[in-house]
Amino acid sequence: MKRRGRGKIGIVHTSCKRCSKPLVMTNRSIYGAYVAKTIYEQICSSCITSEEHHDLLRAQAGAILENGSSQK
Ligand SMILES: [Zn+2]
């Protein structure tokens, strides 16, 4: 499948910034929430605070709404 204007999404292995637990993330934001992804994707679910998690979800939700017509 070809997507115009978007590179393909790859998997990147990284580690949690806080506990060094191995993490797998996409090298691109699926939902376009670049800022939130950059900050929070390198923090595992055990280390992220509820406040940070809420912030991430909110950023993703906003991006989904913006991209809703072009995303599945
Ligand atoms: Zn962690």
N, CA, C, O and the ligand as a Tripos MOL2 file, in Angstrom:
@<TRIPOS>MOLECULE
protein
  289   287    73     0     0
PROTEIN
NO_CHARGES

@<TRIPOS>ATOM
      1 N           0.8490   -1.1990    0.0000 N.3       1 MET1
      2 CA          0.0000    0.0000    0.0000 C.3       1 MET1
      3 C           0.8820    1.2450    0.0000 C.2       1 MET1
      4 O           1.8610    1.3290    0.7420 O.2       1 MET1
      5 N           0.5290    2.1810   -0.8190 N.am      2 LYS2
      6 CA          1.3390    3.3840   -0.9400 C.3       2 LYS2
      7 C           0.6160    4.5620   -0.2910 C.2       2 LYS2
      8 O          -0.5800    4.7760   -0.4850 O.2       2 LYS2
      9 N           1.3740    5.2960    0.4700 N.am      3 ARG3
     10 CA          0.7800    6.4850    1.0750 C.3       3 ARG3
     11 C           1.5150    7.7060    0.5650 C.2       3 ARG3
     12 O           2.7370    7.7930    0.6810 O.2       3 ARG3
     13 N           0.8100    8.6090    0.0240 N.am      4 ARG4
     14 CA          1.4360    9.8090   -0.4900 C.3       4 ARG4
     15 C           1.8760   10.7220    0.6490 C.2       4 ARG4
     16 O           1.1240   10.9710    1.5920 O.2       4 ARG4
     17 N           3.0800   11.2040    0.5440 N.am      5 GLY5
     18 CA          3.5460   12.1850    1.5190 C.3       5 GLY5
     19 C           3.9570   11.5870    2.8530 C.2       5 GLY5
     20 O           4.2370   12.3180    3.8030 O.2       5 GLY5
     21 N           3.9930   10.2610    2.9300 N.am      6 ARG6
     22 CA          4.3840    9.6450    4.1920 C.3       6 ARG6
     23 C           5.3840    8.5450    3.8920 C.2       6 ARG6
     24 O           5.2200    7.7700    2.9500 O.2       6 ARG6
     25 N           6.4200    8.4940    4.7070 N.am      7 GLY7
     26 CA          7.3460    7.3840    4.5900 C.3       7 GLY7
     27 C           6.7220    6.1620    5.2140 C.2       7 GLY7
     28 O           5.6880    6.2530    5.8770 O.2       7 GLY7
     29 N           7.3440    5.0220    5.0060 N.am      8 LYS8
     30 CA          6.7340    3.8590    5.6290 C.3       8 LYS8
     31 C           7.0840    3.8110    7.1090 C.2       8 LYS8
     32 O           8.1220    4.3100    7.5440 O.2       8 LYS8
     33 N           6.2110    3.2150    7.8410 N.am      9 ILE9
     34 CA          6.3810    3.1510    9.2830 C.3       9 ILE9
     35 C           7.2370    1.9500    9.6330 C.2       9 ILE9
     36 O           6.9220    0.8170    9.2680 O.2       9 ILE9
     37 N           8.3020    2.2050   10.3310 N.am     10 GLY10
     38 CA          9.1940    1.1370   10.7270 C.3      10 GLY10
     39 C           9.1940    0.9660   12.2300 C.2      10 GLY10
     40 O           8.6970    1.8090   12.9770 O.2      10 GLY10
     41 N           9.7570   -0.1360   12.6480 N.am     11 ILE11
     42 CA          9.8310   -0.4160   14.0800 C.3      11 ILE11
     43 C          11.2400   -0.1010   14.5710 C.2      11 ILE11
     44 O          12.2280   -0.5050   13.9580 O.2      11 ILE11
     45 N          11.3170    0.6030   15.6500 N.am     12 VAL12
     46 CA         12.5940    0.9870   16.2290 C.3      12 VAL12
     47 C          12.6920    0.4050   17.6360 C.2      12 VAL12
     48 O          11.7660    0.5080   18.4400 O.2      12 VAL12
     49 N          13.8270   -0.1990   17.9030 N.am     13 HIS13
     50 CA         14.0470   -0.7010   19.2590 C.3      13 HIS13
     51 C          14.7900    0.3510   20.0580 C.2      13 HIS13
     52 O          15.8090    0.8850   19.6210 O.2      13 HIS13
     53 N          14.2690    0.6350   21.2220 N.am     14 THR14
     54 CA         14.8870    1.6380   22.0750 C.3      14 THR14
     55 C          14.7670    1.1560   23.5130 C.2      14 THR14
     56 O          14.4180    0.0010   23.7580 O.2      14 THR14
     57 N          15.0480    2.0150   24.4350 N.am     15 SER15
     58 CA         14.8930    1.6290   25.8240 C.3      15 SER15
     59 C          14.2760    2.7740   26.6020 C.2      15 SER15
     60 O          14.4040    3.9420   26.2340 O.2      15 SER15
     61 N          13.6160    2.4210   27.6670 N.am     16 CYS16
     62 CA         12.9640    3.4200   28.4950 C.3      16 CYS16
     63 C          14.0020    4.3870   29.0530 C.2      16 CYS16
     64 O          15.0700    3.9900   29.5200 O.2      16 CYS16
     65 N          13.6550    5.6580   28.9900 N.am     17 LYS17
     66 CA         14.5890    6.6710   29.4850 C.3      17 LYS17
     67 C          14.7350    6.6170   30.9960 C.2      17 LYS17
     68 O          15.7190    7.1030   31.5530 O.2      17 LYS17
     69 N          13.7540    6.0250   31.6520 N.am     18 ARG18
     70 CA         13.7630    6.0520   33.1140 C.3      18 ARG18
     71 C          14.2670    4.7660   33.7470 C.2      18 ARG18
     72 O          14.9550    4.8070   34.7670 O.2      18 ARG18
     73 N          13.9270    3.6040   33.1430 N.am     19 CYS19
     74 CA         14.3400    2.3560   33.7750 C.3      19 CYS19
     75 C          15.1730    1.4780   32.8400 C.2      19 CYS19
     76 O          15.6060    0.3930   33.2290 O.2      19 CYS19
     77 N          15.3960    1.9390   31.6160 N.am     20 SER20
     78 CA         16.2060    1.2260   30.6300 C.3      20 SER20
     79 C          15.5890   -0.0870   30.1540 C.2      20 SER20
     80 O          16.2630   -0.9110   29.5360 O.2      20 SER20
     81 N          14.3350   -0.2710   30.4380 N.am     21 LYS21
     82 CA         13.6420   -1.4490   29.9310 C.3      21 LYS21
     83 C          13.5160   -1.3400   28.4070 C.2      21 LYS21
     84 O          13.2020   -0.2700   27.8870 O.2      21 LYS21
     85 N          13.7580   -2.4410   27.6960 N.am     22 PRO22
     86 CA         13.6590   -2.3840   26.2330 C.3      22 PRO22
     87 C          12.2490   -2.0140   25.7870 C.2      22 PRO22
     88 O          11.2550   -2.4890   26.3370 O.2      22 PRO22
     89 N          12.1930   -1.1660   24.7880 N.am     23 LEU23
     90 CA         10.9090   -0.7300   24.2540 C.3      23 LEU23
     91 C          10.9290   -0.8590   22.7440 C.2      23 LEU23
     92 O          11.9860   -0.7730   22.1180 O.2      23 LEU23
     93 N           9.7720   -1.0630   22.1690 N.am     24 VAL24
     94 CA          9.6320   -1.0490   20.7170 C.3      24 VAL24
     95 C           8.7080    0.0960   20.3610 C.2      24 VAL24
     96 O           7.6280    0.2370   20.9360 O.2      24 VAL24
     97 N           9.1300    0.9030   19.4250 N.am     25 MET25
     98 CA          8.3010    2.0210   19.0120 C.3      25 MET25
     99 C           8.3390    2.1640   17.5040 C.2      25 MET25
    100 O           9.2170    1.6090   16.8430 O.2      25 MET25
    101 N           7.4120    2.8900   16.9740 N.am     26 THR26
    102 CA          7.4320    3.1780   15.5520 C.3      26 THR26
    103 C           8.3420    4.3730   15.3070 C.2      26 THR26
    104 O           8.4620    5.2630   16.1490 O.2      26 THR26
    105 N           8.9740    4.3790   14.1500 N.am     27 ASN27
    106 CA          9.8700    5.4890   13.8640 C.3      27 ASN27
    107 C           9.1050    6.7110   13.3660 C.2      27 ASN27
    108 O           9.6870    7.7680   13.1250 O.2      27 ASN27
    109 N           7.8250    6.5520   13.2190 N.am     28 ARG28
    110 CA          6.9890    7.6830   12.8280 C.3      28 ARG28
    111 C           5.7400    7.6650   13.6710 C.2      28 ARG28
    112 O           5.2740    6.6160   14.1150 O.2      28 ARG28
    113 N           5.2250    8.8200   13.8770 N.am     29 SER29
    114 CA          3.9740    8.8790   14.6080 C.3      29 SER29
    115 C           2.8390    8.4360   13.7070 C.2      29 SER29
    116 O           2.6460    8.9860   12.6230 O.2      29 SER29
    117 N           2.0930    7.4480   14.1540 N.am     30 ILE30
    118 CA          0.9630    6.9730   13.3700 C.3      30 ILE30
    119 C          -0.1150    8.0390   13.3040 C.2      30 ILE30
    120 O          -0.7690    8.2160   12.2760 O.2      30 ILE30
    121 N          -0.2870    8.7270   14.3840 N.am     31 TYR31
    122 CA         -1.3850    9.6850   14.4610 C.3      31 TYR31
    123 C          -0.9330   11.1180   14.2740 C.2      31 TYR31
    124 O          -1.7460   12.0400   14.3200 O.2      31 TYR31
    125 N           0.3400   11.3080   14.0660 N.am     32 GLY32
    126 CA          0.8090   12.6610   13.8340 C.3      32 GLY32
    127 C           1.0690   13.4490   15.0980 C.2      32 GLY32
    128 O           1.3300   14.6500   15.0410 O.2      32 GLY32
    129 N           1.0010   12.7880   16.2320 N.am     33 ALA33
    130 CA          1.2410   13.4940   17.4860 C.3      33 ALA33
    131 C           2.7340   13.5110   17.7730 C.2      33 ALA33
    132 O           3.2110   12.8760   18.7140 O.2      33 ALA33
    133 N           3.4450   14.2310   16.9630 N.am     34 TYR34
    134 CA          4.8990   14.1450   17.0080 C.3      34 TYR34
    135 C           5.4950   14.5550   18.3380 C.2      34 TYR34
    136 O           6.3780   13.8810   18.8690 O.2      34 TYR34
    137 N           5.0190   15.6390   18.8600 N.am     35 VAL35
    138 CA          5.6170   16.1520   20.0890 C.3      35 VAL35
    139 C           5.4220   15.1650   21.2240 C.2      35 VAL35
    140 O           6.3710   14.8140   21.9260 O.2      35 VAL35
    141 N           4.1980   14.7230   21.3990 N.am     36 ALA36
    142 CA          3.9080   13.7960   22.4870 C.3      36 ALA36
    143 C           4.6470   12.4840   22.2900 C.2      36 ALA36
    144 O           5.1610   11.9090   23.2490 O.2      36 ALA36
    145 N           4.7020   12.0100   21.0550 N.am     37 LYS37
    146 CA          5.3780   10.7540   20.8040 C.3      37 LYS37
    147 C           6.8620   10.8650   21.1280 C.2      37 LYS37
    148 O           7.4540    9.9630   21.7190 O.2      37 LYS37
    149 N           7.4350   11.9630   20.7400 N.am     38 THR38
    150 CA          8.8620   12.1470   20.9770 C.3      38 THR38
    151 C           9.1700   12.1330   22.4660 C.2      38 THR38
    152 O          10.1660   11.5560   22.9020 O.2      38 THR38
    153 N           8.3210   12.7610   23.2200 N.am     39 ILE39
    154 CA          8.5660   12.8610   24.6560 C.3      39 ILE39
    155 C           8.2350   11.5570   25.3720 C.2      39 ILE39
    156 O           9.0020   11.0880   26.2120 O.2      39 ILE39
    157 N           7.0940   10.9810   25.0330 N.am     40 TYR40
    158 CA          6.5760    9.8960   25.8540 C.3      40 TYR40
    159 C           6.8260    8.4950   25.3150 C.2      40 TYR40
    160 O           6.6680    7.5190   26.0490 O.2      40 TYR40
    161 N           7.2100    8.3760   24.0560 N.am     41 GLU41
    162 CA          7.3690    7.0350   23.5330 C.3      41 GLU41
    163 C           8.5930    6.3480   24.1060 C.2      41 GLU41
    164 O           8.7060    5.1240   24.0510 O.2      41 GLU41
    165 N           9.4930    7.1170   24.6460 N.am     42 GLN42
    166 CA         10.6930    6.5010   25.1940 C.3      42 GLN42
    167 C          10.5690    6.2700   26.6930 C.2      42 GLN42
    168 O          11.5540    6.0410   27.3950 O.2      42 GLN42
    169 N           9.3480    6.3350   27.1520 N.am     43 ILE43
    170 CA          9.0750    6.0300   28.5520 C.3      43 ILE43
    171 C           8.1010    4.8600   28.5780 C.2      43 ILE43
    172 O           7.0440    4.9240   27.9520 O.2      43 ILE43
    173 N           8.4390    3.8020   29.2870 N.am     44 CYS44
    174 CA          7.5900    2.6170   29.2940 C.3      44 CYS44
    175 C           6.3400    2.8590   30.1240 C.2      44 CYS44
    176 O           6.2500    3.8180   30.8910 O.2      44 CYS44
    177 N           5.3790    1.9600   29.9480 N.am     45 SER45
    178 CA          4.0870    2.1440   30.6130 C.3      45 SER45
    179 C           4.1980    2.0610   32.1280 C.2      45 SER45
    180 O           3.3230    2.5430   32.8470 O.2      45 SER45
    181 N           5.2730    1.4490   32.6110 N.am     46 SER46
    182 CA          5.4560    1.3700   34.0620 C.3      46 SER46
    183 C           5.9600    2.6810   34.6420 C.2      46 SER46
    184 O           5.6920    3.0080   35.7980 O.2      46 SER46
    185 N           6.6820    3.4170   33.8360 N.am     47 CYS47
    186 CA          7.3220    4.6330   34.3340 C.3      47 CYS47
    187 C           6.5030    5.8910   34.0770 C.2      47 CYS47
    188 O           6.6400    6.8880   34.7860 O.2      47 CYS47
    189 N           5.6560    5.8370   33.0650 N.am     48 ILE48
    190 CA          4.9060    7.0490   32.7290 C.3      48 ILE48
    191 C           3.8950    7.3410   33.8330 C.2      48 ILE48
    192 O           3.2490    6.4310   34.3540 O.2      48 ILE48
    193 N           3.7700    8.5720   34.1680 N.am     49 THR49
    194 CA          2.8050    8.9400   35.2000 C.3      49 THR49
    195 C           1.4280    9.0740   34.5830 C.2      49 THR49
    196 O           1.2980    9.2270   33.3680 O.2      49 THR49
    197 N           0.4140    9.0190   35.4020 N.am     50 SER50
    198 CA         -0.9530    9.1330   34.8830 C.3      50 SER50
    199 C          -1.1500   10.4890   34.2090 C.2      50 SER50
    200 O          -1.8880   10.6150   33.2320 O.2      50 SER50
    201 N          -0.4910   11.4690   34.7370 N.am     51 GLU51
    202 CA         -0.5980   12.8020   34.1400 C.3      51 GLU51
    203 C           0.0300   12.8330   32.7500 C.2      51 GLU51
    204 O          -0.5270   13.4010   31.8100 O.2      51 GLU51
    205 N           1.1970   12.2120   32.6450 N.am     52 GLU52
    206 CA          1.8730   12.1650   31.3510 C.3      52 GLU52
    207 C           1.0890   11.3220   30.3560 C.2      52 GLU52
    208 O           0.9790   11.6570   29.1770 O.2      52 GLU52
    209 N           0.5420   10.2120   30.8670 N.am     53 HIS53
    210 CA         -0.2410    9.3370   30.0030 C.3      53 HIS53
    211 C          -1.4750   10.0510   29.4810 C.2      53 HIS53
    212 O          -1.8300    9.9230   28.3100 O.2      53 HIS53
    213 N          -2.1080   10.7850   30.3360 N.am     54 HIS54
    214 CA         -3.2890   11.5530   29.9490 C.3      54 HIS54
    215 C          -2.9180   12.5670   28.8700 C.2      54 HIS54
    216 O          -3.6610   12.7630   27.9080 O.2      54 HIS54
    217 N          -1.7820   13.1960   29.0360 N.am     55 ASP55
    218 CA         -1.3060   14.1830   28.0890 C.3      55 ASP55
    219 C          -1.0680   13.5420   26.7200 C.2      55 ASP55
    220 O          -1.4090   14.1090   25.6810 O.2      55 ASP55
    221 N          -0.4740   12.3430   26.7480 N.am     56 LEU56
    222 CA         -0.2000   11.6220   25.5110 C.3      56 LEU56
    223 C          -1.5030   11.2480   24.8160 C.2      56 LEU56
    224 O          -1.6470   11.4320   23.6070 O.2      56 LEU56
    225 N          -2.4410   10.7250   25.5800 N.am     57 LEU57
    226 CA         -3.7230   10.3290   24.9980 C.3      57 LEU57
    227 C          -4.4430   11.5260   24.3920 C.2      57 LEU57
    228 O          -5.0550   11.4320   23.3280 O.2      57 LEU57
    229 N          -4.3560   12.6390   25.0840 N.am     58 ARG58
    230 CA         -5.0110   13.8420   24.5970 C.3      58 ARG58
    231 C          -4.3870   14.3020   23.2820 C.2      58 ARG58
    232 O          -5.0890   14.7160   22.3600 O.2      58 ARG58
    233 N          -3.0590   14.2240   23.2080 N.am     59 ALA59
    234 CA         -2.3670   14.6130   21.9870 C.3      59 ALA59
    235 C          -2.7350   13.6770   20.8380 C.2      59 ALA59
    236 O          -2.9380   14.1140   19.7060 O.2      59 ALA59
    237 N          -2.8170   12.3870   21.1470 N.am     60 GLN60
    238 CA         -3.1840   11.4200   20.1090 C.3      60 GLN60
    239 C          -4.6220   11.6340   19.6640 C.2      60 GLN60
    240 O          -4.9270   11.5910   18.4720 O.2      60 GLN60
    241 N          -5.4980   11.8620   20.6230 N.am     61 ALA61
    242 CA         -6.9060   12.0680   20.2920 C.3      61 ALA61
    243 C          -7.0700   13.2850   19.3900 C.2      61 ALA61
    244 O          -7.8380   13.2540   18.4290 O.2      61 ALA61
    245 N          -6.3630   14.3290   19.6960 N.am     62 GLY62
    246 CA         -6.4310   15.5260   18.8740 C.3      62 GLY62
    247 C          -5.9380   15.2670   17.4680 C.2      62 GLY62
    248 O          -6.5190   15.7570   16.5000 O.2      62 GLY62
    249 N          -4.8650   14.4950   17.3510 N.am     63 ALA63
    250 CA         -4.3110   14.1870   16.0460 C.3      63 ALA63
    251 C          -5.2380   13.2720   15.2730 C.2      63 ALA63
    252 O          -5.3740   13.4050   14.0570 O.2      63 ALA63
    253 N          -5.8760   12.3480   15.9660 N.am     64 ILE64
    254 CA         -6.8170   11.4390   15.2980 C.3      64 ILE64
    255 C          -7.9990   12.2270   14.7390 C.2      64 ILE64
    256 O          -8.4610   11.9760   13.6260 O.2      64 ILE64
    257 N          -8.4670   13.1650   15.5180 N.am     65 LEU65
    258 CA         -9.5870   13.9800   15.0450 C.3      65 LEU65
    259 C          -9.1850   14.7770   13.8130 C.2      65 LEU65
    260 O          -9.9610   14.9140   12.8670 O.2      65 LEU65
    261 N          -7.9710   15.3000   13.8370 N.am     66 GLU66
    262 CA         -7.5030   16.0840   12.7020 C.3      66 GLU66
    263 C          -7.3260   15.2340   11.4570 C.2      66 GLU66
    264 O          -7.6040   15.6790   10.3430 O.2      66 GLU66
    265 N          -6.8580   14.0010   11.6540 N.am     67 ASN67
    266 CA         -6.5580   13.1260   10.5280 C.3      67 ASN67
    267 C          -7.6540   12.1040   10.2750 C.2      67 ASN67
    268 O          -7.5010   11.2040    9.4500 O.2      67 ASN67
    269 N          -8.7430   12.2510   10.9810 N.am     68 GLY68
    270 CA         -9.7750   11.2250   10.9580 C.3      68 GLY68
    271 C         -10.2460   10.8130    9.5820 C.2      68 GLY68
    272 O         -10.5380    9.6390    9.3520 O.2      68 GLY68
    273 N         -10.3260   11.7590    8.6650 N.am     69 SER69
    274 CA        -10.8680   11.4250    7.3540 C.3      69 SER69
    275 C          -9.8840   10.6500    6.4970 C.2      69 SER69
    276 O         -10.2860    9.9600    5.5600 O.2      69 SER69
    277 N          -8.5860   10.7570    6.8110 N.am     70 SER70
    278 CA         -7.5980   10.0960    5.9740 C.3      70 SER70
    279 C          -7.0160    8.8550    6.6290 C.2      70 SER70
    280 O          -6.2380    8.1300    6.0090 O.2      70 SER70
    281 N          -7.3820    8.6080    7.8630 N.am     71 GLN71
    282 CA         -6.8810    7.4370    8.5660 C.3      71 GLN71
    283 C          -8.0010    6.4310    8.7180 C.2      71 GLN71
    284 O          -9.1850    6.7650    8.6790 O.2      71 GLN71
    285 N          -7.5930    5.2080    8.8880 N.am     72 LYS72
    286 CA         -8.6080    4.1810    9.0760 C.3      72 LYS72
    287 C          -9.0490    4.1560   10.5230 C.2      72 LYS72
    288 O          -9.9060    3.3530   10.8930 O.2      72 LYS72
    289 ZN         10.5110    2.4530   32.3280 Zn       73 ZN73
@<TRIPOS>BOND
     1     1     2 1
     2     2     3 1
     3     3     4 2
     4     3     5 am
     5     5     6 1
     6     6     7 1
     7     7     8 2
     8     7     9 am
     9     9    10 1
    10    10    11 1
    11    11    12 2
    12    11    13 am
    13    13    14 1
    14    14    15 1
    15    15    16 2
    16    15    17 am
    17    17    18 1
    18    18    19 1
    19    19    20 2
    20    19    21 am
    21    21    22 1
    22    22    23 1
    23    23    24 2
    24    23    25 am
    25    25    26 1
    26    26    27 1
    27    27    28 2
    28    27    29 am
    29    29    30 1
    30    30    31 1
    31    31    32 2
    32    31    33 am
    33    33    34 1
    34    34    35 1
    35    35    36 2
    36    35    37 am
    37    37    38 1
    38    38    39 1
    39    39    40 2
    40    39    41 am
    41    41    42 1
    42    42    43 1
    43    43    44 2
    44    43    45 am
    45    45    46 1
    46    46    47 1
    47    47    48 2
    48    47    49 am
    49    49    50 1
    50    50    51 1
    51    51    52 2
    52    51    53 am
    53    53    54 1
    54    54    55 1
    55    55    56 2
    56    55    57 am
    57    57    58 1
    58    58    59 1
    59    59    60 2
    60    59    61 am
    61    61    62 1
    62    62    63 1
    63    63    64 2
    64    63    65 am
    65    65    66 1
    66    66    67 1
    67    67    68 2
    68    67    69 am
    69    69    70 1
    70    70    71 1
    71    71    72 2
    72    71    73 am
    73    73    74 1
    74    74    75 1
    75    75    76 2
    76    75    77 am
    77    77    78 1
    78    78    79 1
    79    79    80 2
    80    79    81 am
    81    81    82 1
    82    82    83 1
    83    83    84 2
    84    83    85 am
    85    85    86 1
    86    86    87 1
    87    87    88 2
    88    87    89 am
    89    89    90 1
    90    90    91 1
    91    91    92 2
    92    91    93 am
    93    93    94 1
    94    94    95 1
    95    95    96 2
    96    95    97 am
    97    97    98 1
    98    98    99 1
    99    99   100 2
   100    99   101 am
   101   101   102 1
   102   102   103 1
   103   103   104 2
   104   103   105 am
   105   105   106 1
   106   106   107 1
   107   107   108 2
   108   107   109 am
   109   109   110 1
   110   110   111 1
   111   111   112 2
   112   111   113 am
   113   113   114 1
   114   114   115 1
   115   115   116 2
   116   115   117 am
   117   117   118 1
   118   118   119 1
   119   119   120 2
   120   119   121 am
   121   121   122 1
   122   122   123 1
   123   123   124 2
   124   123   125 am
   125   125   126 1
   126   126   127 1
   127   127   128 2
   128   127   129 am
   129   129   130 1
   130   130   131 1
   131   131   132 2
   132   131   133 am
   133   133   134 1
   134   134   135 1
   135   135   136 2
   136   135   137 am
   137   137   138 1
   138   138   139 1
   139   139   140 2
   140   139   141 am
   141   141   142 1
   142   142   143 1
   143   143   144 2
   144   143   145 am
   145   145   146 1
   146   146   147 1
   147   147   148 2
   148   147   149 am
   149   149   150 1
   150   150   151 1
   151   151   152 2
   152   151   153 am
   153   153   154 1
   154   154   155 1
   155   155   156 2
   156   155   157 am
   157   157   158 1
   158   158   159 1
   159   159   160 2
   160   159   161 am
   161   161   162 1
   162   162   163 1
   163   163   164 2
   164   163   165 am
   165   165   166 1
   166   166   167 1
   167   167   168 2
   168   167   169 am
   169   169   170 1
   170   170   171 1
   171   171   172 2
   172   171   173 am
   173   173   174 1
   174   174   175 1
   175   175   176 2
   176   175   177 am
   177   177   178 1
   178   178   179 1
   179   179   180 2
   180   179   181 am
   181   181   182 1
   182   182   183 1
   183   183   184 2
   184   183   185 am
   185   185   186 1
   186   186   187 1
   187   187   188 2
   188   187   189 am
   189   189   190 1
   190   190   191 1
   191   191   192 2
   192   191   193 am
   193   193   194 1
   194   194   195 1
   195   195   196 2
   196   195   197 am
   197   197   198 1
   198   198   199 1
   199   199   200 2
   200   199   201 am
   201   201   202 1
   202   202   203 1
   203   203   204 2
   204   203   205 am
   205   205   206 1
   206   206   207 1
   207   207   208 2
   208   207   209 am
   209   209   210 1
   210   210   211 1
   211   211   212 2
   212   211   213 am
   213   213   214 1
   214   214   215 1
   215   215   216 2
   216   215   217 am
   217   217   218 1
   218   218   219 1
   219   219   220 2
   220   219   221 am
   221   221   222 1
   222   222   223 1
   223   223   224 2
   224   223   225 am
   225   225   226 1
   226   226   227 1
   227   227   228 2
   228   227   229 am
   229   229   230 1
   230   230   231 1
   231   231   232 2
   232   231   233 am
   233   233   234 1
   234   234   235 1
   235   235   236 2
   236   235   237 am
   237   237   238 1
   238   238   239 1
   239   239   240 2
   240   239   241 am
   241   241   242 1
   242   242   243 1
   243   243   244 2
   244   243   245 am
   245   245   246 1
   246   246   247 1
   247   247   248 2
   248   247   249 am
   249   249   250 1
   250   250   251 1
   251   251   252 2
   252   251   253 am
   253   253   254 1
   254   254   255 1
   255   255   256 2
   256   255   257 am
   257   257   258 1
   258   258   259 1
   259   259   260 2
   260   259   261 am
   261   261   262 1
   262   262   263 1
   263   263   264 2
   264   263   265 am
   265   265   266 1
   266   266   267 1
   267   267   268 2
   268   267   269 am
   269   269   270 1
   270   270   271 1
   271   271   272 2
   272   271   273 am
   273   273   274 1
   274   274   275 1
   275   275   276 2
   276   275   277 am
   277   277   278 1
   278   278   279 1
   279   279   280 2
   280   279   281 am
   281   281   282 1
   282   282   283 1
   283   283   284 2
   284   283   285 am
   285   285   286 1
   286   286   287 1
   287   287   288 2
@<TRIPOS>SUBSTRUCTURE
     1 MET1         2 RESIDUE 1 A MET
     2 LYS2         6 RESIDUE 1 A LYS
     3 ARG3        10 RESIDUE 1 A ARG
     4 ARG4        14 RESIDUE 1 A ARG
     5 GLY5        18 RESIDUE 1 A GLY
     6 ARG6        22 RESIDUE 1 A ARG
     7 GLY7        26 RESIDUE 1 A GLY
     8 LYS8        30 RESIDUE 1 A LYS
     9 ILE9        34 RESIDUE 1 A ILE
    10 GLY10       38 RESIDUE 1 A GLY
    11 ILE11       42 RESIDUE 1 A ILE
    12 VAL12       46 RESIDUE 1 A VAL
    13 HIS13       50 RESIDUE 1 A HIS
    14 THR14       54 RESIDUE 1 A THR
    15 SER15       58 RESIDUE 1 A SER
    16 CYS16       62 RESIDUE 1 A CYS
    17 LYS17       66 RESIDUE 1 A LYS
    18 ARG18       70 RESIDUE 1 A ARG
    19 CYS19       74 RESIDUE 1 A CYS
    20 SER20       78 RESIDUE 1 A SER
    21 LYS21       82 RESIDUE 1 A LYS
    22 PRO22       86 RESIDUE 1 A PRO
    23 LEU23       90 RESIDUE 1 A LEU
    24 VAL24       94 RESIDUE 1 A VAL
    25 MET25       98 RESIDUE 1 A MET
    26 THR26      102 RESIDUE 1 A THR
    27 ASN27      106 RESIDUE 1 A ASN
    28 ARG28      110 RESIDUE 1 A ARG
    29 SER29      114 RESIDUE 1 A SER
    30 ILE30      118 RESIDUE 1 A ILE
    31 TYR31      122 RESIDUE 1 A TYR
    32 GLY32      126 RESIDUE 1 A GLY
    33 ALA33      130 RESIDUE 1 A ALA
    34 TYR34      134 RESIDUE 1 A TYR
    35 VAL35      138 RESIDUE 1 A VAL
    36 ALA36      142 RESIDUE 1 A ALA
    37 LYS37      146 RESIDUE 1 A LYS
    38 THR38      150 RESIDUE 1 A THR
    39 ILE39      154 RESIDUE 1 A ILE
    40 TYR40      158 RESIDUE 1 A TYR
    41 GLU41      162 RESIDUE 1 A GLU
    42 GLN42      166 RESIDUE 1 A GLN
    43 ILE43      170 RESIDUE 1 A ILE
    44 CYS44      174 RESIDUE 1 A CYS
    45 SER45      178 RESIDUE 1 A SER
    46 SER46      182 RESIDUE 1 A SER
    47 CYS47      186 RESIDUE 1 A CYS
    48 ILE48      190 RESIDUE 1 A ILE
    49 THR49      194 RESIDUE 1 A THR
    50 SER50      198 RESIDUE 1 A SER
    51 GLU51      202 RESIDUE 1 A GLU
    52 GLU52      206 RESIDUE 1 A GLU
    53 HIS53      210 RESIDUE 1 A HIS
    54 HIS54      214 RESIDUE 1 A HIS
    55 ASP55      218 RESIDUE 1 A ASP
    56 LEU56      222 RESIDUE 1 A LEU
    57 LEU57      226 RESIDUE 1 A LEU
    58 ARG58      230 RESIDUE 1 A ARG
    59 ALA59      234 RESIDUE 1 A ALA
    60 GLN60      238 RESIDUE 1 A GLN
    61 ALA61      242 RESIDUE 1 A ALA
    62 GLY62      246 RESIDUE 1 A GLY
    63 ALA63      250 RESIDUE 1 A ALA
    64 ILE64      254 RESIDUE 1 A ILE
    65 LEU65      258 RESIDUE 1 A LEU
    66 GLU66      262 RESIDUE 1 A GLU
    67 ASN67      266 RESIDUE 1 A ASN
    68 GLY68      270 RESIDUE 1 A GLY
    69 SER69      274 RESIDUE 1 A SER
    70 SER70      278 RESIDUE 1 A SER
    71 GLN71      282 RESIDUE 1 A GLN
    72 LYS72      286 RESIDUE 1 A LYS
    73 ZN73       289 GROUP 0 **** ****
